[in-house]
Amino acid sequence: MNIKIVSKSAIILLAVFSFACGGGETTSENSNKSETTVVVKPVEEAPPVVSEPIIEEDQMEDLIDNKSSLTLSGEEKIGNSDCLSCHLVERKVVGPSFMEIAAEYKPSEENINKLASKVINGGAGVWGEAAMPPHATLSEEDAKDMVKYILSLYK
């Protein structure tokens, strides 16, 4: 009994879908539609290649040297790295806060070098069980700038 009801329902649904989707169209109706003509334009010539630079090489070096505004501060470098996923300025997350680090390590060239090395090579055991992963792609100069910013938070 259930099979008869299901098969009758399926036949009715197919009929409804067939008529709803335009199943009654004939080929003569399709042949009355206008054909679209495609117009092909000739390929334009490429612009000529500039053989000489627009800016002289010595002028380019002056421009590069004068781009000091593009230099990022230590705080900006931290913001562009993954440091803030484990550290915050005033609150411990996974690792110590930057304020705790600044209180522990006074600003000195020795501490800057030591902490920059820890940032690049990673470390563990100083602030608890959580290990800081190495940041081997970070340059020594960038690591030092970041550490200088952290140590500048000492009050």
MOFENSUL-V178922 format. One line per field, one symbol per residue. phi: phi as a letter, one per 40 degrees, with the letter a starting at -180 (. if undefined). A space follows every 10 residues. Layout:
BEGIN
phi: ???
END
This chain:
BEGIN
phi: .ccccccccc cccccccccc cgcccbcccc cccccccbbb cccccccccc cbccbccccc cccccccccc cccdcccccc bcdccbbbcb bcbcbccccc ccccbccacc cccccccccc cgaagcbhcc ccccbccccc cccccccdcd ccccb
END
